[in-house]
Amino acid sequence: MHINYLALGIPFMLLIIYLEYILAKKRKLMTVFRYESTVVNLSIGIADRFFDIFCSTIFYATYYFLYEHWHFFEIGDAWYIWALLLLATDLVWYWYHRLGHKINILWAAHIVHHHSEEFNYTSAVRITVFQAFIRSAFWSVLPLIGFQPKMVIPVLMFHGVYSFFTHTRLVGKLGLLEYVFITPSLHRVHHASDEKYLDKNFGDIFVFWDKLFGTFMAEEEEPHYGIVHGLETNSFLWQHFHYYLEIAVAFQRAKNWKDKWRAAFGGPNEMNPAIRRLLERKFKVMKVSSATNLMIRKYINMQMVGCVLVLMMVMFFYSDLSFVVYLLSLAFVLVTLVVCGALLDGRNYVLVLEGLRFGLLMPWLLYMLIGSWWISICSAFAGLFTIFLFYKHFVMREMKMSLF
């Protein structure tokens, strides 16, 4: 049995988030964390990690394939190559990041990272699988140049760890380090929705790319966070797909091919914000009510903990799991995350999703793991009955729902 100890990074990350929360509370900074935003941020992060279990294998295999068949230079692996590679990865990141803010079809994947109107370590994990594919496509240039994949992969992991720690309001300016590195202060500017701060500080580790290409700006007053035209829903699916739908509507409305091209490859500043409101009404994704009931929040918390545990187990033993078990686990977690967002918004369709979770996905997954339909079906009935009682006594009145 092969155990993937990278799964231990998840509790470490959650510990850092908890410590940030405790410190914010101690400093009486009550606006650093907001319950709904935290749940949504972590939901997106959990989904990304789950997809990444499988997709990272594809990315790494692609790097090795490109290097073995088409690399241009023999760069080697001397100690100074590590420093050169770190600079190269950050330069590629800068242009991937900058283009991701300037081209609609790329912004559709990256906008999810900027939705949160709170700026803390949970906002750092707002990455989607779409963004991961685009980012990996850009980074594929590194093995093509001649950097060895065995060096590229750990450097990219370092990038991910470093950028996580730049997402906080609790660290002020860091003196001389501000002249060399992207710090929390400089990255706060990047996440701002204030007009003066828009499209600034695209670097991931080093600040000199922004200074070289004219996109640098130091933090003056603390920014307002999020996107210019914010979302009015906590829907897990809407967070991921709304901008793709906006592009589709803009493309359909365009009267000539030039405008259609601009709808897909123009800038986000050219997108009509009225399209989003139109789509929100069409798909009825507007928030109906807020989950303020303590029992509902406890239930959501339990679902989030369950998702983290499933994620960790799949990460630990991925090499020994069948692909069907992986897909069922992924489906169960994704539906659970959609349920959490629906509860936050007070949406009635959460009842259908709960039936799907406990009536189909859970018994099927249990059967694949233990091989007993009898236990699986009994567990499904027990789960459905428990959910029925919980919704009847704690959710219906709060959310003004009806079971039938």
N, C-alpha and C positions, 0 to 999 in steps of 0.2 A: 504493500500500500504506500503510495506516494502522497505526502502531505505538503501542501503549499503554504509555507509559513508567512507569505505576504499577506494572508488574511488577517494576521495580527495587527496590520496597519489600521484596520477599521476601528477596533477599540481604542487604539492610540489616538486616532483622529477625534473620536467622540470624547475622549478624555480632555483633549485640548479645547474642544468646543465647550465642554462643561466648565472648565477652569476659566475660560473667557466669560462665560455667563456669570459665574460666581464673582469674578473681579468687577464686572460691569455693575452687578447688584451692590457690591460693597462700595463702589464709587457713586452709587445712586444715579447711574446712567440708564434710566428705565427705557429709553428709546432705542437702545442698541439691539435688543431682542424683542420680537413680537411673536406670539404663539403661532398664529396662522402662517406667517412668513417662514418661521423656522420649520414647520411641518412640510411646507411646500418645497423649501430648499433641500431638506434632507430626502424627500421623496424623489426628487430629480437626481440627486447624488446616488441614491441606492439603485435606481434604475440604470444609471450610467455604469456603475460598478458591475452590475449583473451582466449587462451587454459586453462590458470590457473583458470579462472572463473569457469569452469566446473570441471577440473581435481582436484582442491584443495578439492572439496567436496568428491571426491573418496578417496583422500589421508587421509583426516581427518576421514572419516567413517571407513577406514581400521585401523587407529590407535585405534579408539574406539572398533572396533570388536576384534582386537588382545588383547587389554587390558582386555575386558570383558570375553573372553573365554580362554586365554592361558597365562596370565602374571604369572611370576615365583615367584615374591616377593611382599609383601605388603610394599611399600616404604613410603606411606603417602604423606602429603603435607605441612610439617613443613617449616619454612622460610629457613632453611639451605639446604633443598632439592632443592630449586631453584638454589643455587650455585652449588650443586652436578650435577644437571641436565644440567646446562650450560657447565660444564666441560665434561660431558658425550657426549653431542651433538657435541662439538668441537672435541672430540676424534674420534667419528664416522665420522664426516666430514673429518678429516685428512686422515683416511684410505680410505674413498670413493674417496676423491680427489687424493690421491696418486695412487690408483689402476686405477683411470680414466686416468692417464697419462701413465700407464704401460701396459694396456691391450687394444688391438685395438678396440674391440667391444664397450668398455666403452669410449675410446678416441674419437670414431666417434661421440658420443653425446656431449662430452666436448670440442672438438676442436673448435667448433663454438665460444665459449667464448674467444678463443685465436687468432682468425683470425686478429683482428684489429691491424694495425701498428701504431695507435695512442692510447695513454693511457689516458683516461679521464673518466668522469662519464658516458658518453654514452656507453663506453665499458663495464661498470658494468652490463648493462641490456641485454647483449648478452647471454641469457639463452634460451635453447630450451625445448620443452615439453618432448623430449626424455631424456634429462638430468634431468628434474624434476621427471620423473618416476623412474629413477635409484637412484637418491638421496633419494627419499621418501622410496624406498625399503630398502636402508641402514638404514634410520632413523626409520624404523619399529621395529628395535631391541629395541628401547627405551621403547615403551609400553609393549613389550614382557618381558623385564626385570622387569617392574613394575612401571615405571614412568607414572603418570596419564596423559591422553591425554589433559585434560584441562590445564595442565602445559606445556606439550610438544609443543603444537601449538603456544602459545605466545613466547616461547623461540626460536622456529624456525623462527618466524617473526622477532625477534630481530637479529638473525643471518643475515637475508637478509638485514636489514637496516644497520647493522654494516659493512658488506662487501661492500655495495655500496660506502661508504665513504673512502674505502681504494684504490679506483681506481682514483687516481689523481697524476699529476706531480707537482702540485702547492704547495704541503705540503712537506717540507723537513724532515730531521730526527727529532725525537721527544724526544731526550735525554733518560732519564731513562725508559720511556714507551716502548722503543725498546726492553728492556729486558723481558717484560711481554706480550705485545700485538703485533699482526700483524698490522703494521702501513702501511701507503702508501709507505714508502721507502722499506719495506720488501716485500710488494706485487708487487711493480714494478719489483723486482728481479724475482718473480714467472712468470710474464708475458713477460720476456725477451726471445729473440731468440738467444742471445749470448751463445756460447757453455759452458762457465764457469758458467752461471746462470741456465742452463737447469735443470728441475726437482728439484727445491729448493722451500722451504717455502710453504708447502701445508696447513698449518694451516689457519683457518678462523678468529678466534678471538685471540687465545693465541699462543705464539711463542714456548712454552716449548715442544710441541710435536715434532716439527722439531729438536730441540736440543737433545731431548731424542732419536729420531730414526735416527739421522745423516743426516737430509736433510736441515739443516739451513745454510743460507749464508747471510751476511750483504751486503747492497748495497755499491759498490765501485764507479766505474764510472757509469753514467746513462746508462741504457740498451738500446738496440734496441728492439722494441716491435714487436709482431706478432708470426708467426710460422716459422720454419726453411725454409720450402719451401712454400712461400706465394702463395695466389690465385691471378689470373690475371683477375678477374671478380668481378662485384658487384651483380651478380645474387642472388636473394633472395633464390631460390630453390637450387642452387649449393652450397651456403654457408651451407645449412642444410644437403645435401645428398651426397656430393662428396666423403667423406671418407667411407661411407657404400658401394658405388660403387667400390672404390679402394679395399676394403676388398673382395668384390665379385669377382673381377678380379684376385686378388692374390690367392683366394681360388680355382678358376677355373684353374689357371695355375699350381697349386701345383701338383706334380707328385705322392705324397703318402699322407696317412692320417696324418702323423706327420707334414708335411708341411702345410696341410690344417688346422690343429689345430693351428699352429703358425700364419697362416693368420688371423684367428679370435681372438685368445687369446694370440698371441705373442705381442711384444712391437712395438710401432710406429717407433722406430729406425730401425726395420727390414723391414719396408715397402719400396718397390722400388719407389722412387719419379718419375720415368719415367711413371709409371702407371697413375698418375694424369695428366701429359701432354698429354698422349695418349687419356684419357677420355675427356679432354678439347677440343681436336681436333675432336673427334668422335661426341660429343654432341654440338659442335660449341658454346661454352660458353665464348670464348675469347672476350674481349672488342673490339668493332669495332671503337667507338669514344667516347669522353668524353662530358658530358653535360655542356658545358661552357656558352651556351646562357642564358642570364639573364631571359628571358621569360620562358624557359624550367625549370630553377631552381625555378622560382616563381610557376610554375605549380606543380612541385614536392612538394614544400613546402605546397601548398594548399591541395594536396592529403594526406600528412602526418598529417596536422592539422585535416582534415576530419576523418582520421583513429583514431586519439586520441579522438575526440569528440564522434565518434560511440562507441569506447571502454568505455569511461566514462559513456555514457548513458546505455550501456548494463550492466556495473558493478553496476551502481546506482539502476537499476530496474530489475535485473536478476531474482529475485524470482517471479516477476509478468509477465515475458515474457514466451511465449511458446517456446518449444525447437526448433521448426521450425524457429522462428524468430531469435533465437540465432545462429542457423546453417547458415541461410542466411546472417546474419550480419557478421559472421566469414568468410564466403566465399567471401563476398564483400570486406572485409578488406584484406584478403589474396591475392586476385587478384590485389587489388590496390597496395599492397606492391611489388608484382611481377612486376607490371607496372613500379613502381619507379626504381627498379633495372634495368629493361630493358631499360628505358630511360637513366640511367646513363651509360649504356654500348652501347647505340645506336643500339639496336636490333630491327629488323623489326617486329617480332612477337608481339610487343607491340600493334599494330593495332588490331589484333585479340582479345587480352585481353581487350582492350577498348570496343570493340563490345560486348563481354561477360558481362562486367561490366554494361554498360548502356543500352544494349539491352535486357538483361535477368535478371540479379541479382537485379538491382535497381528497375525495375517495379514490380518484384515478391515480394521484400521486402516491397515496398510501399503498395502493395495490402494487404499483411498480416497485416500491421499496420493500414491502413485506410479503407480497404474493398472496394475500388473503382477501378475497372479495367480501367475506363475511365481516371481518373487522373493518374494512373500508366503508361498507354500507352502514354498519352500526355507528361508526364515527360521523358519517355524513348526517344521519338522523339526529344524533346528539348535537352536532354543530348547528344544524338548522333550527332545532327546538330552542337551543340556548339563544341564538340570534333573534328568534321570534319573541321570546320573553324580554330580551333586552330592548328591542325596538319598541315593543308594545308599552313598556313601563317607563322608558327613559328618553326615547328619541321622538316618538310621535307627537307628544304635546309640545315639546321644545321646537321642533321643526315644522309643526302643523301639517304632518303627513297623514296619509291613510293607508292601512295595510291592503285594503281592497278598493 
